[in-house]
Amino acid sequence: PRGTAVSPAERPRVDTVLVVGPDLAGAGRVAAALRGRLAGCALLEPADLHPGRIPDAVVFVTSAAAPMSACDAALFAEVTGPTDAVVGAVTKIDVHRTWQSVLETNRTAQVHPARRRAVQWVGVAADPEIGPVVIGALVDAVRAELDDEHRRRRNQLRARAWALGQRIAEREREAAA
């Protein structure tokens, strides 16, 4: 009936997916390409994520121009720290012929010792200069992460471990001052 309120328990859960990466990697274009292809998801960029909110999954975007730098790896560790469900995307595969070696380098890089599960990396052409949009493998990888029956529990455990690590680091800084 019209005007009937829906209880929180009856509302369908909307998964939040943070799409983020270094400047010029194309995270905004990847987020735009994913919109409409991931039903039941809110695709957010960093400015859209409320402080203290932990996304259900993170898509970390890097350019196929070169493997992740130390700064990129630090950003990866920072934005994925509290979330277990992570997918890596190497963008601009339509114009960089060596994208597969960049993807493999990113895949095998030990970006953070606390991340125990392997991160799946896929190639993407979200706004191609040459050829068609290539986004299907990323959609499938994100959907697989979101549909994993153990994701919520793993995300909770990672978020708690991350928060504890943040508190320990803060106390160590205070003790050193």
C-alpha positions as CSV (number, residue, x, y, z in Angstrom):
1,P,0.0,0.0,0.0
2,R,1.0,3.6,-0.6
3,G,2.7,5.3,2.2
4,T,3.6,2.1,4.0
5,A,7.1,2.2,5.5
6,V,9.5,-0.6,4.8
7,S,11.3,-1.9,7.8
8,P,15.1,-2.1,7.6
9,A,15.0,-5.9,7.7
10,E,12.7,-5.9,4.6
11,R,14.9,-3.5,2.5
12,P,17.2,-5.2,0.0
13,R,20.8,-4.9,1.0
14,V,22.8,-2.7,-1.3
15,D,26.5,-3.6,-1.5
16,T,29.0,-0.7,-1.7
17,V,31.9,-1.0,-4.0
18,L,34.7,1.6,-3.7
19,V,36.5,2.2,-7.0
20,V,39.8,3.9,-6.4
21,G,43.3,4.3,-7.7
22,P,46.2,6.6,-8.3
23,D,45.6,9.8,-10.3
24,L,45.4,9.3,-14.0
25,A,44.7,5.5,-13.6
26,G,41.1,6.0,-14.8
27,A,39.2,5.0,-11.6
28,G,36.4,7.4,-12.5
29,R,35.9,5.9,-15.9
30,V,36.0,2.4,-14.5
31,A,33.3,3.4,-11.9
32,A,31.2,4.9,-14.7
33,A,31.6,1.7,-16.9
34,L,30.6,-0.5,-13.9
35,R,27.4,1.5,-13.2
36,G,24.4,-0.4,-14.5
37,R,26.5,-3.6,-14.9
38,L,26.5,-4.4,-11.2
39,A,22.8,-4.6,-10.1
40,G,22.3,-4.1,-6.4
41,C,25.5,-2.2,-5.9
42,A,26.4,1.4,-5.0
43,L,29.6,2.2,-6.9
44,L,31.4,4.9,-5.0
45,E,34.5,6.9,-5.5
46,P,36.6,8.1,-2.5
47,A,34.7,11.4,-2.1
48,D,31.4,9.5,-1.9
49,L,32.4,7.2,0.9
50,H,31.3,8.5,4.3
51,P,34.1,8.7,6.9
52,G,34.2,5.5,8.9
53,R,32.3,3.6,6.3
54,I,34.0,0.4,5.1
55,P,33.0,-0.7,1.6
56,D,31.8,-4.3,0.9
57,A,34.4,-4.5,-1.8
58,V,37.2,-2.4,-3.3
59,V,38.2,-2.2,-7.0
60,F,41.8,-0.9,-7.1
61,V,42.6,0.7,-10.5
62,T,46.0,1.1,-12.0
63,S,47.1,2.1,-15.5
64,A,48.6,-0.4,-17.9
65,A,51.3,2.2,-18.7
66,A,53.5,0.8,-15.9
67,P,53.5,-1.5,-12.9
68,M,52.4,-0.2,-9.5
69,S,55.0,2.1,-7.9
70,A,55.8,2.2,-4.2
71,C,53.3,5.1,-3.8
72,D,50.6,3.1,-5.6
73,A,51.3,0.1,-3.4
74,A,51.0,2.3,-0.3
75,L,47.7,3.7,-1.6
76,F,46.6,0.1,-2.2
77,A,47.4,-0.9,1.4
78,E,45.7,2.2,2.8
79,V,42.4,1.8,0.9
80,T,42.1,-2.0,1.0
81,G,43.3,-2.4,4.6
82,P,39.9,-2.8,6.2
83,T,38.3,-4.8,3.4
84,D,39.0,-8.4,2.4
85,A,37.0,-8.3,-0.9
86,V,39.4,-6.7,-3.3
87,V,39.8,-6.8,-7.1
88,G,42.6,-5.2,-9.1
89,A,42.0,-3.6,-12.5
90,V,44.7,-2.7,-15.0
91,T,43.1,0.0,-17.2
92,K,43.8,1.3,-20.7
93,I,44.6,-2.1,-22.1
94,D,43.5,-0.9,-25.5
95,V,46.5,1.4,-25.9
96,H,49.3,-0.3,-23.9
97,R,50.6,-3.4,-25.6
98,T,52.5,-4.6,-22.5
99,W,49.4,-4.6,-20.3
100,Q,49.6,-8.3,-19.6
101,S,53.1,-8.0,-18.1
102,V,52.0,-5.0,-16.0
103,L,49.0,-7.1,-14.8
104,E,51.2,-10.0,-13.9
105,T,53.7,-7.7,-12.1
106,N,50.9,-6.2,-10.1
107,R,49.4,-9.6,-9.4
108,T,52.7,-11.1,-8.0
109,A,53.7,-7.9,-6.1
110,Q,53.6,-8.3,-2.4
111,V,51.7,-5.0,-1.8
112,H,51.1,-5.5,1.9
113,P,52.2,-8.3,4.1
114,A,48.9,-8.4,6.1
115,R,46.9,-9.3,3.0
116,R,46.8,-13.1,3.0
117,R,44.3,-13.8,0.2
118,A,45.5,-13.3,-3.3
119,V,43.9,-10.4,-5.1
120,Q,42.5,-11.2,-8.6
121,W,43.7,-8.8,-11.3
122,V,41.9,-8.2,-14.6
123,G,42.5,-6.1,-17.7
124,V,40.0,-3.3,-18.5
125,A,39.3,-0.9,-21.3
126,A,36.6,1.2,-19.6
127,D,36.7,4.1,-22.1
128,P,38.7,2.8,-25.0
129,E,40.5,4.8,-27.7
130,I,40.8,1.6,-29.8
131,G,38.2,-1.1,-29.9
132,P,35.3,-2.0,-27.7
133,V,34.7,-1.6,-24.0
134,V,36.4,-4.5,-22.1
135,I,34.8,-4.7,-18.6
136,G,33.2,-8.1,-18.4
137,A,36.0,-9.8,-16.5
138,L,35.9,-7.1,-13.9
139,V,32.2,-7.3,-13.5
140,D,32.5,-11.1,-13.0
141,A,35.3,-10.8,-10.5
142,V,33.5,-8.2,-8.4
143,R,30.3,-10.2,-8.5
144,A,32.2,-13.3,-7.4
145,E,33.6,-11.4,-4.4
146,L,30.2,-10.0,-3.5
147,D,28.5,-13.4,-3.9
148,D,31.1,-15.3,-1.8
149,E,29.2,-16.7,1.2
150,H,32.1,-16.0,3.5
151,R,32.8,-12.4,2.4
152,R,30.8,-10.7,5.1
153,R,32.7,-12.6,7.9
154,R,36.1,-12.1,6.3
155,N,35.4,-8.4,5.9
156,Q,34.3,-8.1,9.5
157,L,37.5,-9.9,10.7
158,R,39.7,-7.8,8.4
159,A,38.0,-4.5,9.6
160,R,38.6,-5.5,13.2
161,A,42.2,-6.4,12.6
162,W,42.8,-3.2,10.7
163,A,41.2,-1.0,13.4
164,L,43.3,-2.8,16.1
165,G,46.4,-2.2,14.0
166,Q,45.5,1.5,13.7
167,R,45.1,1.8,17.5
168,I,48.4,0.0,18.1
169,A,50.2,2.4,15.7
170,E,48.6,5.4,17.3
171,R,49.7,4.2,20.8
172,E,53.2,3.6,19.5
173,R,53.4,7.1,18.0
174,E,52.2,8.6,21.3
175,A,54.8,6.5,23.3
176,A,57.6,7.7,20.9
177,A,56.6,11.4,21.3
